[in-house]
Amino acid sequence: MVMILLFLVVVSVLWLGAHYYVWRRLHGPLAEASRLRVWVTVAVVGHLALSMVTMGLRSMPRVEPLYSIMHWATYVGVGFFSLLLILMLLKDLGYWISTRFGRVPAVPEPGEASSGEAVAADPSRRLFMSNALNASVVGGAALASKWGMYQALRVPDVVEVGVPLAHLPETLEGFRIVQISDVHVGPTVRRGHVQAIVERVMALKPDVIVITGDLIEGMVEHIWQDVEPIFDLRAPHGVYYCTGNHEYYWDAPGWCEALAARGIRVLNNAHDLIDHQGGRVLMAGCTDYSAARHRPEDASDPEAAKAGAPEHDVSVLLAHQPKSIHQAARAGFDLQLSGHTHGGQMWPWNLIIGWFHPYAIGLAREEKTWIYVSRGTCYWGPPMRIGAPAEITQIELLAGGPERAYRRRVGAPQS
């Protein structure tokens, strides 16, 4: 509890500091009599207050339409503000470099004494340029936000992935697994979007469907109606599920019980055997890599997920976080299917997500174990995706060597 409180205090201080920084950079260069100063203050303070109030109400029952209005306004605002903050930092960094190593004189803050060099450069013109640059930054963040929302809110494209296995029997050639991951049904991912995803998955006619964690973003009793379309998923060999880290923020045992009651096969460090035309596929799943922090008895254990398994031709592990790959390789799995990273979800995080995970996007191999990391089927937090498009993944098992591996985005399935 102490660590949670400390974390919340640190996050709150950083959030407050970020708002103060943006407010000061936008407010400072404006003329004292300008009405824009008032609007900048209202916008920044209003967003700070709204975001903190909305986060405080996350675990409360929904009261519509207030719930939807507040959450949409908050999360769109968080996305826009994040882009604005990053662009403002980059602008100021470029300006600092130019004043220190170039020939551009520094502009004094309002009320500060000006050097002779700055005066000679015409401070009023410099302030005009500063306001113009700030306007460009705000406009750029707004345009990027609009594009990011379009990318996040449309039904994801299908990404086809071929996974070659030298020992694959002929009966399993072309066996298709459709993966969805990181749907995050909750504040802004609602029933209609979930239904559209389900329809696109069903159009693929897979042999088996897997959900690799972070399906939800709320308590069972609060978002059940939005999750319900998931139970329309059907495949000849069923629908399998493993927990993600976000399930453990919202009662993972309760969700596992509720999903299992509706026919989804929950694999918590467990396995199941699929017989497909005489070929045997071991479907295994482990709890989230970080589960032990929340429930010690749910500690992730890929080796236990395979222990005691019957004879099989191919073994597939569902593991939400790519970090499970080391244990999966030691356990001798042929393929691990993961999500969690969202591919970074938004610029610039899509450029650095690989610093934090052994495998962050796409198809890779560790020893003899293949791993595929999905960018996720929806989004978390801001309803935006920039540089990291969402996906529904269709994995095809192939006989042969690594040269047969492929990954391609094909858009919507053909009817």
C-alpha positions as CSV (number, residue, x, y, z in Angstrom):
1,M,0.0,0.0,0.0
2,V,2.8,2.4,0.8
3,M,4.5,1.7,-2.6
4,I,1.2,2.3,-4.4
5,L,0.7,5.6,-2.6
6,L,4.2,6.7,-3.3
7,F,3.7,5.8,-7.0
8,L,0.5,7.9,-7.1
9,V,2.2,10.8,-5.5
10,V,5.2,10.7,-8.0
11,V,2.8,10.4,-11.0
12,S,0.7,13.3,-9.7
13,V,3.7,15.5,-9.2
14,L,5.0,14.7,-12.7
15,W,1.6,15.3,-14.3
16,L,1.3,18.6,-12.5
17,G,4.8,19.6,-13.5
18,A,4.1,18.8,-17.1
19,H,1.0,21.0,-17.1
20,Y,2.9,23.9,-15.5
21,Y,5.6,23.6,-18.1
22,V,3.2,23.7,-21.1
23,W,1.2,26.5,-19.5
24,R,4.3,28.6,-19.0
25,R,5.7,28.0,-22.5
26,L,2.3,29.0,-24.1
27,H,1.3,31.7,-21.7
28,G,4.7,33.5,-21.3
29,P,5.2,35.0,-24.8
30,L,1.6,36.2,-25.1
31,A,0.8,39.9,-24.7
32,E,-0.4,40.8,-21.2
33,A,-3.7,42.1,-22.4
34,S,-4.3,39.1,-24.8
35,R,-7.5,37.1,-24.1
36,L,-5.5,34.1,-25.3
37,R,-3.7,34.1,-21.9
38,V,-7.0,33.5,-20.2
39,W,-7.9,30.7,-22.6
40,V,-4.5,29.0,-22.3
41,T,-4.9,29.0,-18.5
42,V,-8.5,27.7,-18.6
43,A,-7.5,25.0,-21.0
44,V,-4.5,23.8,-19.1
45,V,-6.0,24.0,-15.6
46,G,-9.3,22.5,-16.9
47,H,-7.6,19.5,-18.4
48,L,-5.5,18.9,-15.3
49,A,-8.6,19.0,-13.1
50,L,-10.7,16.9,-15.5
51,S,-8.0,14.2,-15.9
52,M,-7.5,13.8,-12.1
53,V,-11.2,13.7,-11.3
54,T,-11.9,11.2,-14.1
55,M,-9.1,8.9,-12.9
56,G,-10.5,9.0,-9.4
57,L,-13.9,7.8,-10.8
58,R,-12.5,4.8,-12.8
59,S,-13.7,2.2,-10.4
60,M,-17.1,3.7,-9.8
61,P,-20.3,2.4,-11.4
62,R,-21.1,4.1,-14.7
63,V,-23.6,6.9,-14.7
64,E,-24.4,7.7,-18.4
65,P,-24.0,9.9,-20.3
66,L,-21.7,11.7,-17.8
67,Y,-19.3,8.7,-17.7
68,S,-18.8,8.6,-21.4
69,I,-18.5,12.3,-21.8
70,M,-15.9,12.6,-19.0
71,H,-13.8,9.7,-20.2
72,W,-13.8,10.6,-23.9
73,A,-12.9,14.2,-23.1
74,T,-10.2,13.1,-20.6
75,Y,-8.5,10.4,-22.8
76,V,-8.6,12.5,-26.0
77,G,-7.2,15.4,-24.0
78,V,-4.4,13.2,-22.5
79,G,-3.4,12.1,-26.0
80,F,-3.4,15.6,-27.4
81,F,-1.6,16.9,-24.3
82,S,1.1,14.2,-24.5
83,L,1.8,15.1,-28.1
84,L,1.8,18.8,-27.3
85,L,4.2,18.2,-24.4
86,I,6.7,16.2,-26.6
87,L,6.6,18.7,-29.5
88,M,7.1,21.6,-27.0
89,L,10.1,19.9,-25.5
90,L,11.5,19.2,-28.9
91,K,10.9,22.9,-29.9
92,D,12.6,24.1,-26.8
93,L,15.5,21.7,-27.2
94,G,16.1,22.9,-30.7
95,Y,15.9,26.5,-29.6
96,W,18.4,25.8,-26.7
97,I,20.8,24.2,-29.1
98,S,20.5,27.1,-31.6
99,T,21.2,29.7,-28.8
100,R,24.1,27.8,-27.4
101,F,25.8,26.6,-30.5
102,G,24.4,28.8,-33.3
103,R,23.9,32.5,-33.9
104,V,20.3,32.9,-32.6
105,P,20.2,35.2,-29.5
106,A,18.2,34.1,-26.5
107,V,14.8,35.7,-25.9
108,P,14.3,37.0,-22.4
109,E,11.4,35.7,-20.3
110,P,8.8,38.4,-19.6
111,G,10.1,40.6,-16.7
112,E,13.7,39.5,-17.1
113,A,16.5,41.9,-18.0
114,S,17.6,41.7,-21.7
115,S,21.1,41.5,-22.8
116,G,22.3,44.0,-25.4
117,E,22.5,41.2,-28.0
118,A,18.9,40.2,-27.4
119,V,17.7,43.8,-27.6
120,A,19.6,44.3,-30.9
121,A,17.7,41.3,-32.2
122,D,14.3,43.0,-31.6
123,P,12.6,41.3,-28.6
124,S,9.1,42.0,-30.0
125,R,9.9,40.2,-33.2
126,R,11.4,37.3,-31.3
127,L,8.3,37.0,-29.1
128,F,6.2,37.1,-32.3
129,M,8.3,34.2,-33.7
130,S,8.0,32.3,-30.4
131,N,4.2,32.7,-30.5
132,A,4.2,31.5,-34.1
133,L,6.2,28.5,-33.3
134,N,3.9,27.7,-30.3
135,A,0.9,28.0,-32.6
136,S,2.6,25.5,-35.0
137,V,3.2,23.1,-32.2
138,V,-0.4,23.3,-31.0
139,G,-1.6,22.8,-34.6
140,G,0.7,19.9,-35.2
141,A,-0.5,18.2,-32.0
142,A,-4.1,18.7,-33.1
143,L,-3.6,17.3,-36.5
144,A,-1.6,14.3,-35.2
145,S,-4.3,13.7,-32.6
146,K,-7.0,13.6,-35.3
147,W,-5.0,11.2,-37.4
148,G,-4.2,9.0,-34.4
149,M,-7.9,8.8,-33.5
150,Y,-8.8,7.8,-37.0
151,Q,-6.2,5.0,-36.9
152,A,-7.3,3.8,-33.4
153,L,-11.1,3.8,-33.9
154,R,-11.3,2.0,-37.2
155,V,-11.6,-1.8,-37.3
156,P,-8.0,-3.2,-37.4
157,D,-6.5,-4.6,-40.5
158,V,-5.6,-8.3,-40.7
159,V,-1.9,-9.2,-40.5
160,E,-1.0,-12.6,-41.9
161,V,2.0,-14.4,-40.4
162,G,3.6,-17.6,-41.6
163,V,5.4,-19.7,-38.9
164,P,7.5,-22.5,-40.4
165,L,8.3,-25.6,-38.3
166,A,10.6,-28.3,-39.7
167,H,8.8,-31.1,-37.9
168,L,5.2,-30.1,-38.7
169,P,3.1,-33.0,-39.9
170,E,1.3,-32.7,-43.2
171,T,-2.1,-32.7,-41.5
172,L,-1.2,-29.4,-39.8
173,E,0.1,-27.6,-42.8
174,G,-2.0,-24.4,-43.1
175,F,-3.5,-24.7,-39.6
176,R,-4.7,-21.2,-38.8
177,I,-4.8,-19.4,-35.4
178,V,-6.4,-16.0,-35.2
179,Q,-5.0,-13.8,-32.4
180,I,-6.6,-10.8,-30.8
181,S,-4.8,-9.0,-28.0
182,D,-5.0,-5.9,-25.8
183,V,-8.6,-5.0,-26.6
184,H,-9.0,-3.1,-23.4
185,V,-12.7,-3.1,-23.3
186,G,-13.6,-0.2,-20.9
187,P,-13.9,3.5,-20.8
188,T,-13.8,4.2,-24.6
189,V,-13.7,0.7,-26.2
190,R,-17.4,-0.1,-26.1
191,R,-19.8,-2.8,-27.4
192,G,-20.1,-1.5,-31.0
193,H,-16.3,-1.6,-31.6
194,V,-16.0,-5.0,-29.9
195,Q,-18.8,-6.4,-32.2
196,A,-17.0,-5.1,-35.3
197,I,-13.8,-6.8,-34.3
198,V,-15.6,-10.1,-33.7
199,E,-17.2,-9.9,-37.1
200,R,-13.9,-9.4,-38.8
201,V,-12.3,-12.3,-36.9
202,M,-15.2,-14.6,-37.8
203,A,-14.8,-13.7,-41.5
204,L,-11.4,-15.2,-41.4
205,K,-12.8,-18.7,-40.5
206,P,-9.9,-19.7,-38.3
207,D,-9.3,-23.2,-36.9
208,V,-8.8,-21.7,-33.4
209,I,-9.0,-18.3,-31.8
210,V,-6.8,-17.0,-29.0
211,I,-7.0,-13.9,-26.8
212,T,-3.6,-13.0,-25.4
213,G,-4.5,-10.9,-22.4
214,D,-5.6,-7.3,-21.5
215,L,-9.1,-8.0,-22.8
216,I,-10.7,-5.7,-20.3
217,E,-10.3,-2.4,-18.5
218,G,-12.8,-2.5,-15.7
219,M,-14.7,-4.6,-13.2
220,V,-17.0,-7.4,-14.4
221,E,-20.2,-5.8,-13.2
222,H,-19.3,-2.5,-14.8
223,I,-18.4,-3.4,-18.3
224,W,-20.0,-6.8,-18.9
225,Q,-22.4,-5.5,-21.5
226,D,-19.5,-4.2,-23.6
227,V,-17.6,-7.5,-23.4
228,E,-20.5,-9.7,-24.4
229,P,-19.9,-9.7,-28.1
230,I,-16.6,-11.6,-27.4
231,F,-18.8,-14.6,-26.7
232,D,-19.9,-14.7,-30.3
233,L,-16.4,-15.8,-31.3
234,R,-16.6,-19.4,-32.6
235,A,-14.0,-21.7,-34.1
236,P,-13.8,-25.5,-34.7
237,H,-11.3,-25.9,-32.0
238,G,-12.6,-23.2,-29.6
239,V,-11.4,-19.9,-28.1
240,Y,-8.5,-19.8,-25.7
241,Y,-7.5,-17.0,-23.3
242,C,-4.6,-16.0,-21.0
243,T,-4.5,-13.2,-18.6
244,G,-2.7,-9.9,-19.1
245,N,-1.4,-7.4,-16.5
246,H,-4.5,-5.3,-16.7
247,E,-6.8,-8.2,-15.7
248,Y,-4.9,-8.0,-12.4
249,Y,-5.9,-4.4,-11.9
250,W,-9.6,-5.3,-12.3
251,D,-10.2,-8.7,-10.5
252,A,-8.4,-11.3,-12.6
253,P,-10.0,-14.3,-10.8
254,G,-13.5,-12.8,-11.3
255,W,-12.8,-12.3,-15.0
256,C,-11.4,-15.8,-15.5
257,E,-14.4,-17.3,-13.9
258,A,-16.8,-15.2,-15.9
259,L,-15.1,-16.0,-19.2
260,A,-14.9,-19.7,-18.5
261,A,-18.6,-19.7,-17.7
262,R,-19.3,-18.5,-21.2
263,G,-17.3,-21.1,-22.9
264,I,-13.9,-19.5,-23.3
265,R,-11.1,-21.8,-22.3
266,V,-8.9,-20.0,-19.7
267,L,-5.3,-21.3,-19.6
268,N,-3.7,-20.2,-16.3
269,N,-0.4,-22.2,-16.4
270,A,-2.4,-25.0,-18.1
271,H,-2.8,-26.7,-21.4
272,D,-5.3,-28.4,-23.7
273,L,-4.8,-30.7,-26.6
274,I,-6.3,-30.1,-30.1
275,D,-6.7,-32.9,-32.5
276,H,-6.9,-31.6,-36.1
277,Q,-7.2,-34.2,-38.8
278,G,-4.9,-36.4,-36.8
279,G,-2.4,-33.7,-36.0
280,R,-2.0,-32.7,-32.4
281,V,-1.6,-29.1,-31.3
282,L,-0.8,-28.4,-27.6
283,M,-2.4,-25.1,-26.7
284,A,-0.9,-23.8,-23.5
285,G,-1.2,-20.5,-21.6
286,C,0.5,-18.9,-18.7
287,T,-0.7,-16.1,-16.4
288,D,0.8,-12.7,-16.9
289,Y,4.5,-12.2,-16.4
290,S,3.8,-9.8,-13.5
291,A,0.9,-11.7,-11.9
292,A,2.9,-12.7,-8.8
293,R,3.0,-9.0,-7.7
294,H,-0.7,-9.0,-7.4
295,R,-1.5,-12.6,-6.5
296,P,1.5,-14.8,-5.5
297,E,-0.5,-17.9,-6.2
298,D,-0.9,-16.8,-9.8
299,A,2.9,-16.6,-10.5
300,S,3.5,-17.0,-14.2
301,D,5.0,-20.4,-15.1
302,P,5.3,-21.5,-18.7
303,E,7.0,-24.7,-17.7
304,A,4.1,-25.7,-15.5
305,A,1.8,-24.9,-18.4
306,K,3.4,-27.7,-20.4
307,A,4.1,-30.1,-17.5
308,G,2.4,-33.4,-17.9
309,A,1.3,-32.7,-21.5
310,P,0.2,-35.6,-23.7
311,E,2.1,-36.4,-26.9
312,H,1.8,-33.6,-29.4
313,D,3.2,-32.4,-32.8
314,V,3.3,-28.7,-32.1
315,S,3.2,-26.7,-28.9
316,V,1.9,-23.1,-28.7
317,L,2.1,-20.9,-25.6
318,L,-0.2,-17.9,-25.0
319,A,1.8,-15.4,-22.9
320,H,0.7,-11.8,-22.7
321,Q,4.2,-10.3,-22.2
322,P,7.1,-11.0,-24.6
323,K,9.4,-11.4,-21.5
324,S,8.0,-14.9,-21.0
325,I,10.0,-16.0,-24.1
326,H,13.1,-17.0,-22.1
327,Q,11.0,-19.5,-20.0
328,A,9.1,-20.6,-23.1
329,A,12.3,-21.5,-24.9
330,R,13.6,-23.4,-22.0
331,A,10.3,-25.3,-21.8
332,G,10.7,-26.2,-25.5
333,F,7.6,-24.5,-27.0
334,D,7.5,-24.2,-30.7
335,L,5.6,-20.9,-30.7
336,Q,4.8,-18.1,-28.3
337,L,2.0,-15.6,-29.0
338,S,2.1,-12.3,-27.1
339,G,0.9,-8.7,-27.1
340,H,1.4,-6.1,-24.3
341,T,3.7,-3.7,-26.1
342,H,1.0,-2.2,-28.4
343,G,4.0,-1.6,-30.7
344,G,4.5,1.6,-28.7
345,Q,0.9,2.8,-29.8
346,M,1.9,6.4,-30.4
347,W,4.9,8.3,-31.6
348,P,7.6,8.6,-30.3
349,W,7.1,5.5,-28.1
350,N,6.9,3.3,-31.2
351,L,10.5,4.3,-31.8
352,I,11.8,3.2,-28.4
353,I,9.5,0.3,-27.3
354,G,12.2,-2.2,-28.3
355,W,14.4,-0.8,-25.5
356,F,12.1,-2.4,-22.9
357,H,11.2,-5.8,-24.3
358,P,13.3,-8.6,-25.7
359,Y,10.9,-8.7,-28.7
360,A,8.6,-5.8,-29.2
361,I,6.9,-6.2,-32.6
362,G,6.4,-8.9,-35.1
363,L,7.9,-12.3,-35.7
364,A,11.2,-13.4,-34.2
365,R,13.0,-16.5,-32.9
366,E,14.8,-17.4,-29.7
367,E,16.7,-20.6,-29.9
368,K,14.1,-23.0,-31.5
369,T,11.1,-21.1,-30.3
370,W,9.3,-18.7,-32.5
371,I,7.6,-15.7,-31.0
372,Y,5.0,-13.3,-32.5
373,V,4.2,-10.0,-30.7
374,S,1.0,-8.4,-31.8
375,R,0.7,-4.6,-31.8
376,G,-2.7,-5.1,-30.2
377,T,-6.2,-5.0,-31.5
378,C,-7.4,-1.8,-29.8
379,Y,-5.5,0.7,-27.6
380,W,-5.0,1.7,-24.0
381,G,-5.7,5.2,-22.6
382,P,-5.8,7.8,-25.4
383,P,-7.9,6.6,-28.3
384,M,-5.0,7.2,-30.7
385,R,-2.5,5.2,-32.7
386,I,0.4,6.9,-34.5
387,G,3.0,4.9,-36.2
388,A,1.8,1.6,-34.6
389,P,-1.4,0.4,-36.3
390,A,-3.6,-2.1,-34.5
391,E,-4.1,-5.6,-35.9
392,I,-6.0,-8.8,-35.9
393,T,-3.4,-11.5,-36.5
394,Q,-3.8,-14.7,-38.5
395,I,-1.0,-17.2,-37.9
396,E,-0.5,-20.0,-40.3
397,L,1.6,-23.0,-39.5
398,L,3.9,-24.1,-42.3
399,A,6.2,-27.0,-42.8
400,G,9.8,-26.1,-43.7
401,G,12.7,-23.9,-42.7
402,P,12.9,-20.3,-41.6
403,E,13.0,-19.0,-45.2
404,R,9.2,-19.7,-45.4
405,A,8.4,-17.2,-42.6
406,Y,6.4,-14.2,-43.6
407,R,4.4,-11.3,-42.2
408,R,2.1,-9.1,-44.3
409,R,-0.7,-6.6,-43.7
410,V,-3.6,-7.5,-45.9
411,G,-6.4,-5.2,-44.7
412,A,-9.9,-6.5,-44.3
413,P,-10.6,-10.1,-45.1
414,Q,-12.2,-10.8,-48.5
415,S,-15.8,-11.8,-48.5
